[in-house]
């Protein structure tokens, strides 16, 4: 029953034209939604990159400071007496 109704509908030229327009509109809508999703993904990736760069700078500063720390208690006492701390 549904097949005869659908077949009768598709036979008409205006129905084929309408189906083509609907398919074209659906294609454009899906393309735009995909572009939006890709843009959101790119934005999140840029945010993660900025966070990673900031974290790397902080970690490098921590490592630089750790390399300059006193090695033992005597070095600490010497630095405190010299006023370098």
MDTraj code that builds the backbone (N, CA, C; nanometers):
import mdtraj as md
import numpy as np

residues = "UNK UNK UNK UNK UNK UNK UNK UNK UNK UNK UNK UNK UNK UNK UNK UNK UNK UNK UNK UNK UNK UNK UNK UNK UNK UNK UNK UNK UNK UNK UNK UNK UNK UNK UNK UNK UNK UNK UNK UNK UNK UNK UNK UNK UNK UNK UNK UNK UNK UNK UNK UNK UNK UNK UNK UNK UNK UNK UNK UNK UNK UNK UNK UNK UNK UNK UNK UNK UNK UNK UNK UNK UNK UNK UNK UNK UNK UNK UNK UNK UNK UNK UNK UNK UNK".split()
xyz = np.array([
    [0.0815, -0.1178, 0.0000],
    [0.0000, 0.0000, 0.0000],
    [0.0873, 0.1262, 0.0000],
    [0.1860, 0.1299, 0.0927],
    [0.2732, 0.2468, 0.0983],
    [0.3583, 0.2593, -0.0267],
    [0.3968, 0.1460, -0.0809],
    [0.4803, 0.1513, -0.2019],
    [0.4032, 0.2109, -0.3190],
    [0.2742, 0.1804, -0.3328],
    [0.1963, 0.2374, -0.4430],
    [0.1758, 0.3866, -0.4229],
    [0.1556, 0.4291, -0.2967],
    [0.1407, 0.5728, -0.2703],
    [0.2712, 0.6449, -0.3008],
    [0.3839, 0.5875, -0.2551],
    [0.5148, 0.6480, -0.2809],
    [0.5467, 0.6478, -0.4292],
    [0.5175, 0.5407, -0.4966],
    [0.5436, 0.5343, -0.6412],
    [0.4579, 0.6357, -0.7153],
    [0.3338, 0.6505, -0.6749],
    [0.2469, 0.7492, -0.7377],
    [0.2939, 0.8907, -0.7100],
    [0.3529, 0.9132, -0.5950],
    [0.4035, 1.0456, -0.5591],
    [0.5302, 1.0801, -0.6370],
    [0.6200, 0.9835, -0.6507],
    [0.7478, 1.0081, -0.7181],
    [0.7307, 1.0260, -0.8685],
    [0.6239, 0.9711, -0.9251],
    [0.6019, 0.9818, -1.0698],
    [0.5786, 1.1263, -1.1110],
    [0.5211, 1.2054, -1.0269],
    [0.4882, 1.3434, -1.0625],
    [0.6168, 1.4269, -1.0698],
    [0.6288, 1.5131, -1.1696],
    [0.7507, 1.5945, -1.1859],
    [0.7720, 1.6927, -1.0706],
    [0.6673, 1.7543, -1.0211],
    [0.6852, 1.8498, -0.9121],
    [0.7322, 1.7801, -0.7842],
    [0.6953, 1.6532, -0.7676],
    [0.7389, 1.5786, -0.6497],
    [0.8873, 1.5465, -0.6592],
    [0.9322, 1.5129, -0.7788],
    [1.0768, 1.4889, -0.7956],
    [1.1557, 1.6166, -0.7726],
    [1.1034, 1.7292, -0.8207],
    [1.1702, 1.8576, -0.8007],
    [1.1757, 1.8902, -0.6505],
    [1.0634, 1.8679, -0.5802],
    [1.0579, 1.8953, -0.4363],
    [1.1551, 1.8044, -0.3608],
    [1.1633, 1.6780, -0.4013],
    [1.2572, 1.5865, -0.3362],
    [1.4009, 1.6324, -0.3594],
    [1.4313, 1.6801, -0.4784],
    [1.5660, 1.7316, -0.5068],
    [1.5989, 1.8531, -0.4221],
    [1.5014, 1.9443, -0.4087],
    [1.5235, 2.0644, -0.3278],
    [1.5441, 2.0261, -0.1807],
    [1.4629, 1.9330, -0.1311],
    [1.4773, 1.8892, 0.0077],
    [1.6133, 1.8243, 0.0295],
    [1.6570, 1.7423, -0.0614],
    [1.7891, 1.6782, -0.0477],
    [1.9018, 1.7806, -0.0529],
    [1.8887, 1.8795, -0.1419],
    [1.9915, 1.9835, -0.1497],
    [1.9956, 2.0640, -0.0194],
    [1.8788, 2.0993, 0.0339],
    [1.8739, 2.1753, 0.1590],
    [1.9316, 2.0936, 0.2738],
    [1.9014, 1.9665, 0.2779],
    [1.9553, 1.8794, 0.3817],
    [2.1074, 1.8696, 0.3710],
    [2.1571, 1.8602, 0.2490],
    [2.3021, 1.8530, 0.2281],
    [2.3705, 1.9806, 0.2766],
    [2.3144, 2.0959, 0.2431],
    [2.3730, 2.2233, 0.2854],
    [2.3678, 2.2364, 0.4374],
    [2.2561, 2.1974, 0.4977],
    [2.2424, 2.2072, 0.6436],
    [2.3437, 2.1180, 0.7136],
    [2.3609, 1.9954, 0.6654],
    [2.4588, 1.9061, 0.7270],
    [2.6013, 1.9572, 0.7091],
    [2.6301, 2.0174, 0.5951],
    [2.7628, 2.0744, 0.5701],
    [2.7910, 2.1886, 0.6678],
    [2.6930, 2.2749, 0.6885],
    [2.7112, 2.3871, 0.7806],
    [2.7282, 2.3375, 0.9239],
    [2.6500, 2.2392, 0.9633],
    [2.6653, 2.1835, 1.0982],
    [2.8024, 2.1194, 1.1167],
    [2.8519, 2.0550, 1.0129],
    [2.9848, 1.9942, 1.0201],
    [3.0929, 2.1012, 1.0328],
    [3.0764, 2.2127, 0.9587],
    [3.1728, 2.3224, 0.9712],
    [3.1717, 2.3799, 1.1128],
    [3.0543, 2.3934, 1.1695],
    [3.0433, 2.4458, 1.3055],
    [3.1136, 2.3536, 1.4046],
    [3.0890, 2.2255, 1.3911],
    [3.1518, 2.1297, 1.4825],
    [3.3039, 2.1290, 1.4658],
    [3.3496, 2.1401, 1.3426],
    [3.4944, 2.1444, 1.3189],
    [3.5553, 2.2708, 1.3799],
    [3.4835, 2.3824, 1.3717],
    [3.5312, 2.5059, 1.4335],
    [3.5391, 2.4951, 1.5845],
    [3.4390, 2.4316, 1.6446],
    [3.4431, 2.4119, 1.7899],
    [3.5606, 2.3248, 1.8296],
    [3.5848, 2.2205, 1.7509],
    [3.6974, 2.1316, 1.7802],
    [3.8300, 2.2068, 1.7689],
    [3.8415, 2.2911, 1.6660],
    [3.9648, 2.3682, 1.6486],
    [3.9840, 2.4663, 1.7641],
    [3.8740, 2.5260, 1.8113],
    [3.8830, 2.6182, 1.9243],
    [3.9276, 2.5482, 2.0517],
    [3.8745, 2.4289, 2.0753],
    [3.9171, 2.3536, 2.1937],
    [4.0637, 2.3141, 2.1824],
    [4.1071, 2.2761, 2.0626],
    [4.2478, 2.2392, 2.0440],
    [4.3387, 2.3596, 2.0671],
    [4.2971, 2.4771, 2.0224],
    [4.3773, 2.5983, 2.0455],
    [4.3852, 2.6304, 2.1942],
    [4.2750, 2.6116, 2.2640],
    [4.2763, 2.6349, 2.4093],
    [4.3678, 2.5382, 2.4815],
    [4.3637, 2.4113, 2.4404],
    [4.4534, 2.3123, 2.5023],
    [4.5985, 2.3458, 2.4730],
    [4.6280, 2.3931, 2.3521],
    [4.7652, 2.4290, 2.3177],
    [4.8137, 2.5463, 2.4020],
    [4.7284, 2.6467, 2.4208],
    [4.7670, 2.7624, 2.5024],
    [4.7933, 2.7192, 2.6466],
    [4.7078, 2.6326, 2.6993],
    [4.7269, 2.5836, 2.8359],
    [4.8563, 2.5033, 2.8467],
    [4.8822, 2.4200, 2.7480],
    [5.0044, 2.3395, 2.7492],
    [5.1284, 2.4272, 2.7428],
    [5.1252, 2.5314, 2.6597],
    [5.2406, 2.6218, 2.6509],
    [5.2639, 2.6940, 2.7837],
    [5.1551, 2.7400, 2.8463],
    [5.1681, 2.8085, 2.9753],
    [5.2241, 2.7148, 3.0813],
    [5.1748, 2.5922, 3.0831],
    [5.2243, 2.4938, 3.1805],
    [5.3715, 2.4623, 3.1569],
    [5.4126, 2.4554, 3.0314],
    [5.5538, 2.4284, 3.0011],
    [5.6430, 2.5430, 3.0480],
    [5.5966, 2.6661, 3.0323],
    [5.6762, 2.7809, 3.0781],
    [5.6911, 2.7756, 3.2295],
    [5.5829, 2.7465, 3.3013],
    [5.5887, 2.7392, 3.4476],
    [5.6805, 2.6257, 3.4913],
    [5.6695, 2.5109, 3.4249],
    [5.7544, 2.3979, 3.4620],
    [5.9018, 2.4293, 3.4361],
    [5.9305, 2.4971, 3.3250],
    [6.0694, 2.5340, 3.2967],
    [6.1226, 2.6302, 3.4028],
    [6.0398, 2.7245, 3.4465],
    [6.0820, 2.8158, 3.5526],
    [6.1083, 2.7405, 3.6821],
    [6.0242, 2.6454, 3.7125],
    [6.0456, 2.5653, 3.8339],
    [6.1757, 2.4866, 3.8248],
    [6.2042, 2.4293, 3.7083],
    [6.3285, 2.3539, 3.6925],
    [6.4511, 2.4453, 3.7017],
    [6.4408, 2.5661, 3.6449],
    [6.5519, 2.6609, 3.6539],
    [6.5786, 2.6996, 3.7994],
    [6.4714, 2.7248, 3.8735],
    [6.4884, 2.7599, 4.0142],
    [6.5433, 2.6424, 4.0943],
    [6.4989, 2.5226, 4.0618],
    [6.5476, 2.4046, 4.1338],
    [6.6955, 2.3811, 4.1053],
    [6.7423, 2.4190, 3.9878],
    [6.8841, 2.3986, 3.9562],
    [6.9729, 2.4950, 4.0351],
    [6.9164, 2.6054, 4.0829],
    [6.9929, 2.7036, 4.1582],
    [6.9784, 2.6878, 4.3095],
    [6.9095, 2.5869, 4.3548],
    [6.8880, 2.5713, 4.4981],
    [7.0171, 2.5261, 4.5675],
    [7.0271, 2.5500, 4.6966],
    [7.1456, 2.5033, 4.7708],
    [7.1483, 2.3502, 4.7741],
    [7.2676, 2.2944, 4.7602],
    [7.2812, 2.1491, 4.7512],
    [7.2749, 2.0798, 4.8877],
    [7.3207, 2.1485, 4.9912],
    [7.3181, 2.0880, 5.1244],
    [7.3007, 2.1984, 5.2286],
    [7.3036, 2.1597, 5.3537],
    [7.2801, 2.2562, 5.4609],
    [7.3898, 2.3620, 5.4673],
    [7.5125, 2.3208, 5.4409],
    [7.6229, 2.4173, 5.4463],
    [7.6068, 2.5248, 5.3383],
    [7.5670, 2.4832, 5.2189],
    [7.5430, 2.5815, 5.1123],
    [7.4289, 2.6760, 5.1503],
    [7.3280, 2.6217, 5.2135],
    [7.2157, 2.7044, 5.2573],
    [7.2612, 2.8075, 5.3606],
    [7.3402, 2.7625, 5.4557],
    [7.3896, 2.8540, 5.5600],
    [7.4774, 2.9616, 5.4982],
    [7.5649, 2.9235, 5.4037],
    [7.6504, 3.0217, 5.3376],
    [7.5687, 3.1256, 5.2614],
    [7.4646, 3.0794, 5.1928],
    [7.3809, 3.1731, 5.1178],
    [7.3049, 3.2665, 5.2106],
    [7.2603, 3.2129, 5.3247],
    [7.1891, 3.2978, 5.4199],
    [7.2835, 3.4021, 5.4806],
    [7.4064, 3.3614, 5.5080],
    [7.5033, 3.4560, 5.5659],
    [7.5439, 3.5631, 5.4645],
    [7.5516, 3.5255, 5.3381],
    [7.5885, 3.6226, 5.2350],
    [7.4697, 3.7134, 5.1953],
    [7.3518, 3.6786, 5.2379],
    [7.2335, 3.7583, 5.2050],
    [7.1831, 3.7349, 5.0624],
    [7.2143, 3.6217, 5.0050],
    [7.1733, 3.5941, 4.8672],
    [7.0326, 3.5371, 4.8584],
    [6.9745, 3.4985, 4.9696],
    [6.8436, 3.4363, 4.9649],
    [6.7360, 3.5388, 4.9509],
])
top = md.Topology()
chain = top.add_chain()
for i, resn in enumerate(residues, 1):
    res = top.add_residue(resn, chain, resSeq=i)
    for name in ("N", "CA", "C"):
        top.add_atom(name, md.element.get_by_symbol(name[0]), res)
traj = md.Trajectory(xyz[None], top)
